[in-house]
């Protein structure tokens, strides 16, 4: 059976794209699992002492979320820490809740922002107040709608606070709930988190997310805080780390004890976060955003090339081409299930064995949708608001 030049071209495209995706899979997405193996073998350097840590939370009209999640932070099994909650002009029961909890937990402190602030991102101002009020060497960030799943959360972050490290990252995702929508939110967040943590563990750390992150307090003051991006509503974690911290001084802890869960899993928050992150990513320095963009692009192209190869192979009776394409897709899918299954197990995350083939198809589609949507979204949405 003669093989036509077109078959060679189509097969070559599918083969090259499959190899690229396999490289991303085992170099990037598998990095967290390799870190877990290294820790089990005792190959990782741990901090010789437990530094003081100040947990900073900014809350705005989130009394319900604080009532549910704050006790998880206040009951950490760690000898030397404080929790600082900044009430960002809340109109609900936040103030009363904090007063009640402070009587029960002496290491809980609170302050507030004025409602007269007009020309600066309220969150950046609130975080600045919290960092200035902190008395410990390391500041730890978590959102009011999030909670650490373990009382060892701070201990695990602290063990990575060595002399050669300025930033420690942890894994975060939404809380598991029934329904396909929640499955989508969690899968997308898992993918983004594995990308960020994978690059970090490969020595290419480039950003952090304030739902589960710690860095040296002096870092903030050395670089004048958020002064470079006061015009932006967000970017207090992504851009600050991207611009001021060397990649080699960012690390991560991969453990079920370091996991943080977020309770605000709904379509609005997920879409808002996606658009905000994509907007901020355009302002980041370095090659990492382009490396991750190439991952998405090659995955989209591989889906198109695979579907096209199967369709053309069926119409033209090019059975060798169609069989090779299907075989490559099965190999890639098997490898993805293998890697994601092991990493999900390491993080105490839900498994995606059955649904992974579906998400391999639809995830690049919604990624493309959000990128196109961003092009038609007003820039003013992401700038500071005069409230």
Helices and strands as residue ranges (DSSP letters): H 5-23, I 24-29, H 31-40, E 53-59, H 63-74, E 81-87, H 94-104, E 108-112, H 122-133, E 138-141, E 146-148, H 153-158, E 167-169, E 172-174, H 180-199, I 200-204, E 213-216, H 217-222, G 227-229, H 238-244, G 247-249, E 250-252, G 256-258, E 260-262, H 267-281, H 288-316, H 319-347, H 356-375, G 379-382
